[in-house]
């Protein structure tokens, strides 16, 4: 079994909080202009070097924001990451800054993958969610350019009450765009996202079952972010043998998030910091901070998550547990094995037809 105390699989790094989109669910509560306190290029390179020197294998490095293209030193950051041997990806906001020419430039630098957010199969859904007209059509153009440039394309889709109705068509769009990976982000009520925007546990279960079935029909990776129950669902639907069960990479377990000020979080959706890279090594924060170590030990979980047969492979979303209960070790109210969600969310369910 993977030793997650030393194994970091993915680091997502928020280079800036500045962004000119107005996404209604924005985790970062993005702002129009850059924060003067952002980590500078020397600090970023120092952290990259420390990670490169100290980890037994190098994690995937995903640079995001806000909008990372707001930083004039973005090229320098990307080059440093690539030269140190990290598999380097970028997740830009699709604004006027992101052009086909810029995509080809990133490919020439050695960027391996680009992830784009497309939250629905039409401008009516996506542009309403992102807050700027024309974003959908531009995102489709950039997505096709990524594939033409021979880079891996990841599409990120937020699933909540504003986007649920378009899920099946969105799955078809992911196929049409020739993605390498489709990551479905279950809305967690933090940042600008409200509790009323999130799905309840029965709806989440239905979506996960849909994704499990869909994943069997395509040759690209389909994952659920904020819903580690996906492995359980795959297993219960006989799509995953017991021998294939693996501890999932999720908040604080194989994953870390660095914000623009250097704070290190188990997830971008979990606003609890384990330390700051300006005063501590990221490797030490990840491996030794009480926050990270407590979250990686399923025996610390309370309620249904603590007694569940899948606790070692799923463990529930710690981010959702905290967002709803303010206890990072509580049961995940997004799982039907927990009966606590109804007391927090009293809405009529949205029906999703799964054929």
N, C-alpha and C positions, 0 to 999 in steps of 0.2 A: 504494500500500500504506500502511496506517495507520502513523503515526509514534508508536510506543508510548512513546517517551521523554518525550513531553509529553501524551499522551492517557491520561487516567484515566477509565475508563468506570464503574466501581463501586468505592465505598469501603464496606467493612463495618466497623462500629465497635462494639466490645465495651464497653458502658457500665459493666458490672459483671460480676463473676464469681459473684455470689450467685445461687443457684437452689435450689428445693426439689424438683426432680425428681432422679432418680438414674440417669441414662442410662448404660448399660453401655459405650457407645462415646464418652463425652463428650470432645470436643476440649479443652474449657477446664478439665477437672478441677474442675467447679463446686464452690463451697463454700456452707455454709448462710448465712453473714452477709457483708455488704459489707466490702471491704478499705478501711481508712482512707486508703490511698494513692491511691485512685481520682482520676482527673481531676475537678476540680470544675467547676461550671457556667461560671465565668468562663474557665477554660482551654479548655473545649469550644467556647464561643462564639468565642474568639480564633482557634482552629484553623479553625473554619467560615468565619470572615471572611477569613482568609488564603487558604484554598482558593478561595473565591468571587472574591477580587480577582485571583488570579494565574493561574488556569487559563483557557485560551481558551474552554472550554465546561464547564459544571458536570456533575460525575458524579452518578450515582444514589447516594443516601446511605441505607444500610441500618443501622438501629440494632438491636443484638442483645445477647447476653450469653453466659453466664449468662442471667438473666431481666431484661430492661430495666425491667420494671414494679417491680422492687425499689427503683428510684431514685425518691424523692419529687419530684424536679425533672424527671421525664421530660417532662411537658407543656411546660415551659420550653425544654427541649432541642429537642423536636419543632417548637415554634413558631419558634425561631430558625432551624432548618434550612429550614422552609417559607418564612419571610419573606425569606431570602436567595436563594430561587429554586431550591433543590435539589429534585429529584424525591425525595420522602421516603417511605421504607418502614420498617416495623418487623417484627421477628421475635421475638415473645414466646414464652416457655415457657407451655404451656397449663396453668396452675395455677388455683387458686380466685380469683386476682386478675383473671384475664381473663374478663370477662363480656360478654354481648351489649351491655349498656349502654356498656361501655368501648369496644367496637368502634365503635359509632355515634358516640361522643365523638371518637374518632380521626378518623373520617370528617369530622366537622364541623370539626376543626382543619385539615384539608387533607392528611392522610396519604393517599398515592396507592395504596399496596399493603400487604398484610400477608402474610407468609410463615409457614406453620405446618408443623411436622414431623409427618408421619404415615408411619410406617415399615412398616406392613402393613395389610391389609384387614380385620383383626379385632382384638378386644381381646387375644386370646391371643398374637398376634405383637407388636402395638404396645406394649401395657402391659408385657409382659415386657422389651421393649427399653428402655422409658422408666423402669421401676422403680416405677411408682405405678399402682395399679388405678384404673380409671375415666377414665384420660387419653384413651383412644381415643374414647369416647362424647362427652366434653367437646370434643375436637378437632373432631369432626364437626359438633357444634352451632356452634362458633365459625366453622368454615369456611363453613357455610351463611349465617351472619350476615354475614360479610365480603361475600359475593356480594349479599345482600339490601341491604347498605349501599352498593352500587355502587362498591366498591373492587376492585382487581385482587387475585385470590387466587393465591398461589404455594404449592404443596405441595412440601415437601422430603422425599425418601425416602432413607434410608440403605440401601445394598445391601451386605450381607455375608453370612456364613454363617447368621446368625440370621434373616434376612429374605428370602433368595433364593427360597425356595419360594412365597412369596406375591406375586411380582412381577407376574404376569399379572393376578391379581385386583386388585392395587394399581393397575394401569393402568386397569382398568375403574372403580375407585373415583374416580380422578382425573377421568375423563370425567363420572361422575355428579355430582361436586361442582362442575362447571362452572368448572374452574380456568382461569386465564389462562396459567399456566406450571407445568410439572412438572419439578422439578430432581432428578435422581437422583444422590445422593452416594455414590461408591464409597469404602467404608471404607478409610482410611489408618491404619496402625498407629502412632498417636501418642495422647497424652492417655490415656484409659482403654482405648482400643481396642488389642487385642493382634494380633500378626501372624496368629495362628490364626483371627481373626475376618474377615480379608480374603479376597477371592477371588483365585485364581491367574490368570495371564495368559489361559489358554484360557477360563476361565469369564467373565472380563471381556469378552473378545472376543464370546462368545456373547450376553451381556447387551446389549452395544452393538449387535449385529446385530438383536436383538429390538427395542430402542428405535428403531433406524432404521426398521424396518418399521412399528412402531406409530405413529411420528411422521407417517408418510404418510397415516394414516387419521383424523387428528384435526386440528382447526383451532386448537389451542393449541400453545404453544412447549414442546418437549421438549429438555432439555439434560442433559449428563453432567458432573458436577463431579468433579474428580480423575481424569478420563479424557479428555484432549484428543484422544485417538485417535478420538473420535466422528466428527470431520470426515473422517478417512481412511476410516473404515468407510462413511460416507454416500457418499463418492466411489467406493469400490471396489464398492459395491452399485448404482452408477448412479443414486443418488438425488440426487447433487450434481454438476453440471457443473464442469469444470475452472475455468471462468470464475467460478464461485461460491465457490471456495476462498478463504478469508480467514484471516489469522493469528488464532488463537483468543485470546479474553480468558481469561487464566488467571493463575496465581501470578506476581505481579510484572509482568505484561504486561497493562496496562489495569485492573489490580486491585491494591488495597492493603488491608491489615487493620490497624486501630488497636486495641490492647488497652486494658484498663481503666486501666493505668498509663502509657499514652502511647507504648508501644513500637510501632514500625511494622514489620509483617511482610509479606512477599510473599503470604502466605496464612495463614489461621487454623490451617492444618494443617502449617505449616512454621515451627518454632520457632527461626528465625534472624532477628534484628532488624537493620534497616538504620539505625536511629536512633530518637530519642525526640522527640515533638512539644513536650516541655517545654523543649528546648534547640535544636531545629532546626525549620525549616519542613517540613511534610509534603511539599510540592511539591518541595523540594530533595532530601529523602530519596528520594522516588520517582524523580526524574529523574537524580540524580547519585551515589547511594551505590554503592560497588563491588558490593554484594550484588545490588541490583536491576539494575544495568547488565550485570553478567556473565550473569545469568539470561535477559536479553532477547536475547542474542546466541547464536544456535544454533551458531555456529562454536566456541563454548567447550565444547559437550557432548561427552562421550567415548562410545566404543563405538557401539552401534547407533543411538542417538539422534543422534549427531554425523554419521553417514553416511546417514541415512534421507532419502529423497526428500521426505518430508513434514515435515522438521525446521522449516521456516519457518512451517508452518501448524499444526503440532501441538507438536512439541518435547518431548512426554512430560510427565508430572507430575513437577515438581521436588520436590514435597512427598513423593511416594512414593519417589523416588530417594534422598532424604535419610533418610527413615524406615527404609529397608531397608539402604542402603549407607553412610550417614553422609557421602555426597558429593553435594552439591546439584547438581552438573553431570554426574553419572553417568547412564547409561541408565536409563530407567524400567522396572523389572522387572515392571510390570503390562501390558506390551505383548508379544505373542507374537513380535515381531521381535527381542526380547531373550531370550537363553536363560539368563539368570541367576536367574530367579525360583525355579526348581526347587531350587536349592541353599539357598534360604532358607525355602521352604514345601513341606513334604512331607505333603500331605493327600490323601485321596480326593476327587475332584471331585464337586460337587453337580450332578446332571443338571437341566437346564432345558429343557423341551419348548417349542419355538417353532412355533406352527401358522401 
